[in-house]
Amino acid sequence: MDGASIAVAELTRSLAAQASGLKYGDLPEPVRELARQCLLDYLACAVAGADDPLVQILLDEAAEAGGAPQASVIGCRDRLPVLSAALVNGAAAHALDYDDVNLAMPGHPSVAILPGLLALAELRGSSGAEVLAAFVAGYETACRIGMAMQPGHYALGFHATGTVGCFGAAAACARLLGLDAEATARALGIAGTQAAGLKSQFGTMCKPFHAGKASQNGLLAARLAARGFSSRTDLVECVQGFAATHGPDFAPQAALAAPSRGFHLLANLFKYHAACYMTHAPIECARQLREQHGFAPEAIAQATLSLDGGCDRICNIPAPGDGLQSKFSLRQTVAMALAGVDTASLGAYSVATATDPALVKLRERVAINFREGWPSTVAELSLTLADRREVRARHDSGIPADDIGSQSERLAAKFDALVEPVLGGSRSRELRQLIAGLDTLADVGDLNRLAAR
């Protein structure tokens, strides 16, 4: 076999070699900047999500179990063992469903990778440059495995943040530990045998739990591999392995193909609405029509939303009863946007909003036309108004920002809005400055401790 054929036949080892060999000096500045933006966004979501009831349940469980106070808990004074910190911080950061997305997975890469990586970095006293390299190694690994499993893995019902994200977390932590390619391949194997997460849990506390478990499991996999724990080193592609048991499609060559812009990280998508990403294009359509035509909600006689049929199994809760369910309701989020409700506001997703009679009446006018073969991020919204006018909008939420600098400003505003109410203005600014200077930060533990209360 030639080199390409060998790489396909030994996919897990090939990905492990890429991850273990990635160095900080290999990263172009736009990749480093995007990595810093991912960290900024992750910490903002985690700080804001730290008071969610699911986080307190996990903290209560961890407190009862006890253990060494090894790592900080974001937005909290508690310190926990690194594995527990990874679980709690990951769940907190995904509690609001406001964290970043990459369609190559498809899912939420940063929230699966960073909680365990940062906890490990705090324990080891790792530098910011080391963390950046490890994060990109894990991010690229997750996206490559996700590409190999498209589209069947996600369509079958697996939540890729929990499943594919587990591999990314393992690769990142293995890179931070300095494991060689063989040990990293074992870490990926240990991660793959733990990988889990079901889309049927969307709208419950289990969805953010998936992110925390992915990070915890990946961290555990890397630590066990470092101790010599055995595993197959071909777990992704072997008979009865991850690919064979977790989906009908497996294209190993897609995992090894070079991304169009050199790094999958450059296709990262940030959220500016605190809801499932598949609701973002419909929300943008509704906002566009409201701003352009200035109608009152009661003037809408009928609304028809057209989008990819896969969204039916992701975010189509027809009559949400609370804020969490609203985040996974196409009708509710479109109605909110049409009515001028701020979908970026955390307080907008509540029982009161979900059961508001005017919004309920409006969402009942929203008909959904699921289309096969559409890009998953494209939506069209057509409105028939009471005066019989028809207006239409189309939006694609899958296009990454061209201007990374402008995106940085927008993410800083999001960070301040989420973090200042919790940590205060002075501490929020200090935390943001530390992240901006991450490349020269001697000990990432300083950042972690500042994000704790």
N, C-alpha and C positions, 0 to 999 in steps of 0.2 A: 504493500500500500504506500501511496505517496504521503507527504506530510499532512496535507489537508484531510485525507481519509483517516489517517491515524488520529488526528485531533477530533474528528467527529466520532470515531469509535471509542475514544477515551475522553468523552466530553467533560466529565467531572474533574479529571486530572488536568485537562487543558484549562478549564476555568480556574482551578486552584492555582495553577502556575501563573496565570495572568494576575490574579489577586495578590498572591504572595510576592510577586516581582514588581508591583507598582510602587513607585517612589514619589515623594513630594515634588522632586525636581522634574518629573514627567508631566506634571499638570500645568497646562497653559493657564494664564491669569484669568480668562473668563470662566474656566472650570473651578478655579479656586474661589472666585467671587460667588459663583452659584452655590458652591458648597457652604460658604459662609451664610448666604441667604437662606439655605435650607436649615441651617442651625438656628438662625434668628427666628425663622418662622416656627420651627419645632418648639423652641423654648417659649415663644409667645403663646402658642396653643396649649402647652403643658401648664404654664402658670395660670392661664385663664380657666383651664379645665380642672385644676387641682381641688376645687371645692365641690366638684360633682359628687353626688351620693355614691356612685360606684367606686370612686377613689377612697372614700372613707371606709367602705366595706373591705376593700383590699388592705387598707392600712390597719384596720382592726384585726384582720386575719394575720397579717405579718407581725403585729405587736404581740398577739397571743403566742405565736410560734417563737418569737425572740430571735437572737442571733447577733453576730458581730456587727457593730455600727460602722460599716465600711464605706458607704456611699450616701450622698445627699438625696433627699426627696424634694423634688421641685415644688415650691410653694408651701413648704412644710418644714417644721423644725426637726422632725424625726430623721434619724439616720438608720439605714437598714443594710443587711448583707447585700452584696452587689446584685445577686440574682433577684432578690425581692425588690430592690430599687429599680431594676430594669423593668420588671412587671408593672409596678405602680406608676412609674413615670411614663411608660408607653401607653398604658390605659388612660392616664390623665390627658396626654397629648392628643389622643384620638377621641376623647369623650365628646368634644364639640363637633367632630367631623369637619374641621376647619383646616386640616393640615394638607401638605402638598401631595401631588399625584404624578405618576408617570404611566402613560398608556402602554408602554412596553411590558409592564408587569402583568396585567394592569392593576394598579392599586396604589398604596401609599408607602413609598419607600423610606422616607426619612424617619417616620414614626416607628417603623420596624427595626431600623438600624441604630439610630442615635441613642436611645435610652440605655441599652446594654453597653454600647461603645463608650459613652461618657461615664457610666458607672465604673467600667474597667479602667478608663483613663484616670479617673480620680484615685482609684485604688493604687495605681502604678505610678502616679505623678507624671503622666505623659504630657508632652508638649502639644501645642496647638497644631503645629505642622504635622506631627505624627498622627493626630486625630484626623486631620484633613485627608491625608493620604489613605488612611484606613477606611474612612467614610466613603471616599470615591471607589475604592476597591470593592466594598460591599455593595454599593449602589449599582455599579456596573454588573456585578455578578447576579444580583437579583433581576435586573432588567434582561440580561442575557438568558437566564433560565425562563423568565416569563415569556420572552420571544419564542423560545423553543416549544412552549406549551400552548401557544395561541392557536385558535380561539377557544378550543374545546374545554380546557381546564376551568376557566372562569364561567363559561356557559353551562357547564355541568352542575355548577352550584358551589364551587370552592371559592372562598374569599382569599384572593391572592396575597393580600397584605399579611395574612396569617400563615399561608403556606409558602409561597415564593419568598416572602419577606424574611422567613426564617433562615434561608440560605444567605441572603444578603447580610443579616446580622452575624452569622457564623463567619463569613468571609472577612467582614470588617474587624471583628474581634481577633480572628486568627492573624490578620495582618498587624494589628497593634501588638500582639504577643510575639511577633517575629517568627511565626511558624513557617517552615519551609513548605514547598509545594505538596509533598506527600502528606504531611501532617494536616495541611489545609484541606486536602481532599478527604481525609478522615473526618475533619470537622464538618465538612459539607454532608458527609454520609450520616453523621450523628444528628445533624440538624434535620436532614430529610426524613429520618425515621420518626421525628417528633412533629413534623409539619401538619398543621390542622387549621380549620376555620371554614365555616359554612355561611353562605349568603342568606340562608333562611333565618339567620339570627339578626339580620339588619333591623334596626328599630328597637333593639334591646341592648342591655349592658354588655352582652357578649361580643358585639362588634368591636368596641374599643378594647375589650379583653383580648381579642385576637392579636391586636398590635402589641400589647404588653407581653403576651405569651411568645410571639415571634421573636421579640428582642431577648427575652429571658432564655428561650430555648437555644437561640443562636449563640448567646454568650456562654451558656452551659456547654454547648457542643465544642466551642473553641477551647474552653478551659479543660474539658475532659481530653480532647485531642492532645493538648499540651502535656498532659500527664501520661499519655501512652494508651489511652482507651482505644480499643480496636473497633474498626468499622470497615465496611466495604469502601473502596475508593472509586467505585463506579456507580454509586447509588442512583444518580439521576437517570442513567441510560440502561442499567442492567435489567435482566429478566426479572419481573416482579418488583422492579424498582419504582422510583417516584413517578417517572413519566408514564410507565406502563399502567400504573394503578390509579393515576390521578387525572386522566383525560384521554380522549380519543385521538388527539392530534399530538404528534411529536416530530419536530423538525430540528434536529441538532445543528444543522448547518445555519439555521437562523440565529442560534446562540453565538456562533462564532463570526457571523458577518459583522463588518465594521458599521457602526451607526453612521447615519448620513452626515453628521457634523463632528464625527470622531469620538464623541462620548455620549452615552445615553443621558447623562446628567444635563446636557444642554437642551434636552427636550422636557425638562421638569416644568410642571404646571402648578402655580400657586393658586390658592383659593381666596376669593374676595367676597364670597357668600358662605355663610356658616351652615351649609347643607351638603348633601351628597353631590359629588361632582357632576353626575349625570343630570342634575336639575339646573346646572349653571347656564347652559345654552337657552333653555326655556325661560329662565329668569331674565336673561339679557334681552331676549325677544320682547318680553312683557314690558321691561323698563324702557326699551327703545320706543315701543308704540305709545306708551303713556307719555313719554317726554315729547314725542313728535306731534301727537294729536290732542293732548290735554283733556281727554274725556274723563268724566266721573265714573267710578265703578258701576253705578247703577245704570249707566248708559250702554253697558255691554249686554247685548241680547244673547250672543253665543260666541264661544271661543273654541277653536279647533287646534290642537297641538299635534304636530306630526314629528316623529322621531324614530330612532332605531328600535326594532322590536325587542332587542336585548334589555332595554331599560325596563320592560314590564316586570322582569325578575330582579330588579335592583332597587327601584325607587318608585313603585306604583302603589303605595298604601293609599287606598281611595278615600278613607275617612279617618284621618289621624285623630287621636284623642289627646295627645300631649306634644310637647316640643320635640322630643326625640323622634317620634313617629313622623312629625311634620317634616323633618329633615330628609325623609325618604318618601315624600309624597309629591309627585309632579303637580297634581291639581292644587294642593295647598300652597306650594311655593310660587306657582304661577299666579294664583289668586292674591297672594301677599304682594307680589311685585306689581300686579295690575292696580292694586289698591294703594300703592305707595308706601307699603310697609318696608322698612329698611332690613333687607335680608342679610346684611353684614352684621347686624346687631344681635348679640347673644340673647338679649331679652326678648327678641321677636319670636323666639321659638319656645312657646309655653302652652300650658293648658288653656289659658285665657284666649290666646290667639287661635289655637286649633279649634276652639269651640265658639268663637265669635260668630254670632248669627249672620252678620253681613258677609263675613269671609266664607262661611259655610255655604251661603246662598250663591256667592260668586263662584266658588270652586265647583259647585254642582252644574254650572253652565259650561265647564271645561270638558270637552270631549277629546279623547286621545286616539290618534290614528297611528298605530304602530306599523312601521314600514320595514320590510326585510331588505337587507343589502345597503342600508344607509350607514354612513360613518357614525360611530357611537356618540360623537360629540356635536353633531349637527342637529339643529331643531328649527322648525318653522312654526310660527304662531299666526293664525288667521282669526280676526275678530269681525263679527257682524254687530254693528252698533244699532241702537234703537231707531236712528234716522235712516237705517238701511245702508249706510256706508259700509264698505268692507276695507279693512286695512290689514297689512301683512308684514311680517318681519322674519328674517332668517339670521342665525348666528352659529358660528363654529367655535366652541370653547376649547378645541384641541390644538390651537396654534400657540406655541411658546412666544414669549415676548422677544422682540428684536433688540430692544434697548435695555440692556441689563442695568445700566445706571438709573434709568427712569423706574425700572422695576424695584430697584433698591430703595428708592424714595417711597414708593407705594407700600413696600413691605415694612419700612420703618414706621410709617403712619399706622399700619395695622398693628405692629408690635406695641407702639405706645398706647393705642386704644385698648389693647388687651392686658398689658402688663402694668401700666401706671395705676389703675384702680386697685391692684392687688399689692404691688411692691412700693408704690409711691414714685413720684417723678424723678427724684434724685437717683434712687437705686435703679430705676428703669433705664435712665440715661447711661449710668455707669455700666450696666450689663450690656447695653447695645454697643458701647465703645469697646468693651472687652472682645465682643464678637467681631467687630470691625478689625481689630488688631490680632485676630486669632493666630495668624501665621507666626507671630513673634512671641506668643504667650508661652511662658516657660512651663506652667503647670495648669492644665485644664481644670483641676480641682478648684482653682480660684473662681472660675466661671460657675461651676456647679454650686458652690457654696453661696455665691451671690444670688443665684436663682431660688435658693431655699429661703424660707421666712426667718 
